[in-house]
Amino acid sequence: MAQVKEKPSLTIVRSFKCAPEKVWRALTQPEALKQWMAPTDEFTIPVAESDVRVGGRYHIVMRSPDGEEHDVSGAYREVVPNRKLVYTWAWKSTPERESLVTMELRAAGGSTELTLRHEQFFDEEARDKHQQGWNSCVGRLDRLLA
C-alpha cells in the first residue's frame, strides 16, 4: 500500500483584547475584510464578498501596488457564530490547488484567542508564502481590533 504523503499546513495563534463577537465580525463582514485581508497596507481590496453560512461562498480580490490582482474564493464548510469558521481556499490562478482554512475563537478573560489553521497546501513553498501572508494579515487584523 502506498503511503499517503501528508500535505503541508500552518498554524497561527494570536490573542486580541476584545470579545469573540468583535473578532467574528472582522472575520466575516465584507467591510471589515476590506480593512485587513491583504498582506500589506499598500494593497487595496476592491472586492470582499461573504455569504457566511454552510455552503455559502466568499470572494476576495487583493490588488498590489503595481496593479496585480490576487483573487481568492471558496465555500464555507462549517459556521459556528463567534466560535468557528471553516472554509475552502483557492486562488483563481490555481483553482486545482484547493486548501482548507479553519479559524477558531476562544474567549480568554477579556481577550479572544484566534487559532488559524491552513491545511492541505500543494507544497512547502505554497505553505511558506501563505505563512508570511497570514502573519501579515493577522497583524493588520490586530490593528483593526485595537
N, C-alpha and C positions, 0 to 999 in steps of 0.2 A: 504494500500500500504506500503510495506517495505521501510524503509528509507535507502538510499544508503550511506554507510559509506565512507567519504572522505579519500582517501589514503594519507599517509604522503608525504611531499615534503620538499625541502630545497632550499634556495636562497643564493647565494654569490655574492656580488658586489665588484669589485676591479678595481682600476684605474692604468693604465700603461702609462709611459711617452714616448709614441711613437704613430705613426699613426695607424689607424684601419687596414690598409693593412698589417702591420708587425705582428699585433696580429692575423689576419686572417691566415696568412701563418703558424704561430706557431700552430694554432688550426687544420689545415687541411693537412699539409705536413708531410709525414711519418718520414723524417729525423728529423724534429723539434719535433714531437710527442715522438720520442725515447728519447728526452732530458728532458721531463718534465712530461709525463703522467704515473707517478707511485708515490706511497705515500711517499717514502723516497729516498734519494740519494743512499742507499745501494741496492735498487732494480735495476735490469737491464731490458731492454725492447728488447728482441730478435726479436720480431715481431711487426711491426706497418705498417699496410696497410690501404689506404684510397682511395676510388673512389668517390670523392666529387661531386655528382650530385643526384638529386631526384631519389630514387630507387637504387642508388649505395650503396655499403656496406663498412664498416671498420672492422678491426680486430686488436686487440692489446693483446699481451701477456706480462705480467709483471712477472718477476722472482724474488722471495725473496732471501735474502742472504742464506737461508737454501735449496734453490733449488726448493721450491714450486712454481708452476706456477698458475697465476691468469689470466684467459683467458676471454676476453670480446669482444663482437661484436654486430653489429646492422646495421640498414639501415638508410640512410639519408631521412628524410621526407620533409625538406624544406631547400633550399640553396639560400641565397641572399648574393653574394660575398661582403666581408668586412662589412656586417651588421648583418646577422642572419644565424644560423646553428641549425637545429633541427634533432635529431636522436634518434632511439630506443637504448636501453642499456640492454643487457642480458649477464649474466655470463654463461660460458659453463657448470658450475656445477649446475646451477638452471635456465635452459632456459625458464621455465614456468613463471618466475618472471620478465617479461619484464617491464622496466620503460622507461621514456622519458626525454631526456636532451635537453634543449634549451639554446643556447649561443647567446646573443645579444650584438653587439658592437655599441657604440655611441661616435663619436668624441666630445671632450670637450676641447676647446682651443688646447694646444699642446699635449693633452693626449687622451687616449681612455678608456672609461668606459666599462668594461665587466660585464654583468649581466648573471650569470649562474643559471638556474633553473633546478632542477632534481625532477621530479614528478612521482607519481604513484608507490611509494615504496610498497613492500609487507607488511611491518610493521615498527614500530618505530625503532626497533633495526637495521634493514637494512638502514633506513634513517640516523641514528646516525653514523653508520660505514662509510657511504658514505660522510657524512658531514665532518668527520675527514679526510678522504682520499682526498676529493676535496680541502679542505683548504690547505692541504699539497701540492697537485699538483699545485694549483694556486700560492702558494708561490714559487715553483720551476719555474713556467712559468714566474713569476715576475723577477727572477734572470736571466733567459734566455733572456728576452727582455731588461734588463737594459743596 
